[in-house]
């Protein structure tokens, strides 16, 4: 399929497929190849994935890939502060669609902890991630129509702290007024430290958002995804 005619930033790699299922295959094989390459040179590899409906076909293909999953750490880029059995839980999504078949033996680090609020739970989350393999080897991001990624929402009062590269924390509680639930997110520093960053998108609306993000790239607080549009970013898109 022909790559959409956008003013792509220099160094950004694009992968375009005719449909979501074909794109999921390409993305899963790319992630598996990168994990295998990392495991060939390091004792463990780490992967952060995003939630929502878009990555489900990708998860179902990735979980069938043959590699040493016992040496792979998986976490989420962000999570809603809801119970694990909630329909809105990214943890539930990962357990149902990714941590099965070959990938069942991966080591999973959920972000949601046993605390009333995301703010109260953030120190617990930080402690739970202490044994995670840092820095991230692979990061698979999504993007909202407002230009948010992970839970880095433009209207969140915590966004300046979340985007501050000098913030030494790996996680941060986020309370965007536009969202019905509190969130916990990996910080920009933790996310941007990934060796490989892949952006998984579906639909013309997301393509229009991406076009807007390419303009005025320094205005990251208006569209936080701009902080991750840099050379070597790999964008996977389908209609």
Residue pairs with C-beta under 8 A, 6 or more apart in sequence:
1 16
1 17
1 18
2 16
3 14
3 16
4 16
4 207
4 237
6 207
6 210
6 211
6 214
7 211
7 214
8 14
8 214
9 214
9 217
9 229
9 230
9 231
9 233
10 231
11 230
11 231
11 232
11 233
12 229
12 230
12 231
12 232
12 233
12 234
12 235
13 232
13 233
13 234
13 235
14 234
14 235
14 237
15 23
15 26
15 27
15 30
15 234
15 235
15 236
15 237
16 23
16 237
16 238
17 23
17 25
17 26
17 236
17 237
17 238
18 238
18 239
19 238
19 239
20 54
20 57
20 202
20 238
21 57
22 238
23 57
23 58
23 200
23 202
23 236
23 237
23 238
24 57
24 58
24 60
24 61
25 61
26 236
27 58
27 61
27 62
27 140
27 198
27 200
27 236
28 58
28 61
28 62
28 65
29 61
29 65
30 198
30 234
30 236
31 47
31 62
31 65
31 138
31 140
31 198
32 62
32 65
32 67
34 137
34 138
34 196
35 45
35 47
35 67
35 72
35 137
35 138
36 67
38 45
38 137
38 138
38 195
39 45
39 67
39 68
39 71
39 72
42 137
43 71
44 71
44 72
44 73
44 133
45 71
45 72
45 73
45 133
45 137
45 138
46 72
46 73
46 74
46 75
46 132
46 133
46 134
46 135
46 136
46 137
46 138
47 72
47 73
47 74
47 75
47 136
47 137
47 138
47 139
47 140
48 74
48 75
48 76
48 77
48 136
48 138
48 139
48 140
48 186
48 191
48 194
49 55
49 59
49 74
49 75
49 76
49 77
49 94
49 98
49 140
50 76
50 77
50 78
50 90
50 140
50 141
50 142
50 149
50 150
50 200
51 76
51 77
51 78
51 79
51 80
51 90
51 93
51 94
51 142
52 90
52 93
52 142
54 142
54 200
54 201
54 202
55 93
55 140
55 142
55 200
56 93
56 97
58 140
58 200
59 93
59 94
59 97
59 98
60 97
62 98
62 103
63 97
63 98
63 99
63 100
63 101
63 102
63 103
63 104
64 101
64 102
65 102
65 103
66 102
67 102
69 102
69 103
69 104
69 105
69 106
70 105
70 106
70 107
72 103
72 106
72 107
73 106
73 107
73 108
73 109
73 132
73 133
74 94
74 98
74 99
74 103
74 106
74 107
74 108
74 109
75 108
75 109
75 110
75 111
75 129
75 132
75 186
76 90
76 91
76 94
76 110
76 111
76 186
77 139
77 140
77 141
77 142
77 149
77 150
77 151
77 185
77 186
77 191
78 90
78 111
78 150
78 151
78 174
78 183
78 184
78 185
78 186
79 89
79 90
79 91
79 110
79 111
79 112
79 151
79 183
79 184
79 185
80 86
80 88
80 89
80 90
80 112
80 181
80 182
80 183
81 112
81 117
81 118
81 121
81 173
81 181
81 182
81 183
81 184
82 88
82 89
82 112
82 181
83 89
83 112
84 91
84 92
84 95
84 110
84 112
85 92
86 92
88 181
89 112
90 111
91 110
91 111
91 112
94 108
94 110
95 108
99 106
99 108
109 128
109 129
109 131
109 132
110 128
111 125
111 171
111 184
112 121
112 125
112 184
113 121
113 124
113 125
113 128
114 121
114 124
115 121
115 124
117 173
117 182
118 173
118 174
118 175
118 182
118 183
118 184
119 173
119 175
119 182
121 173
121 184
122 169
122 171
122 172
122 173
122 184
125 171
125 184
126 169
126 170
126 171
129 170
129 171
134 170
134 190
134 193
135 190
135 193
135 194
135 195
136 190
136 191
136 193
136 194
136 195
137 194
137 195
137 196
138 194
138 195
138 196
138 198
139 191
139 194
139 196
139 197
139 198
140 198
140 199
140 200
141 149
141 150
141 191
141 197
141 198
141 199
141 200
141 225
141 228
142 149
142 199
142 200
142 201
143 149
143 199
143 201
143 206
143 209
143 210
143 213
143 225
144 153
144 209
145 205
145 206
145 209
146 153
146 154
146 178
146 209
146 223
147 154
147 209
147 212
147 213
147 222
147 223
147 224
147 225
147 226
148 154
148 176
148 223
148 224
148 225
149 199
149 224
149 225
149 228
150 185
150 186
150 191
151 174
151 176
151 183
151 184
151 185
152 159
152 162
152 163
152 174
152 185
152 188
152 224
152 227
153 159
153 174
153 176
153 178
153 179
153 183
153 224
154 176
154 221
154 222
154 223
154 224
155 176
155 177
155 178
156 162
156 174
156 175
156 176
156 183
157 175
158 172
158 173
158 174
158 175
159 174
159 221
159 224
160 221
161 167
161 172
162 172
162 174
162 185
162 187
162 188
163 187
163 188
163 220
163 221
163 224
163 227
164 187
164 188
164 189
165 188
165 189
165 192
166 189
167 187
167 188
167 189
168 189
169 187
169 190
170 186
170 187
170 189
170 190
171 184
171 185
171 186
171 187
171 190
172 184
172 185
172 187
173 182
173 183
173 184
174 182
174 183
174 184
174 185
175 182
175 183
176 183
188 224
188 227
191 197
191 228
192 227
192 228
196 232
196 234
197 228
197 232
197 233
197 234
198 233
198 234
198 235
198 236
199 225
199 228
199 233
199 234
199 235
199 236
200 236
201 207
201 210
201 235
201 236
201 237
201 238
202 237
202 238
202 239
203 239
204 239
206 237
207 237
209 223
209 225
210 225
210 235
210 237
212 223
213 223
213 225
213 226
213 229
214 229
216 222
216 226
217 226
217 229
218 226
219 226
220 226
220 227
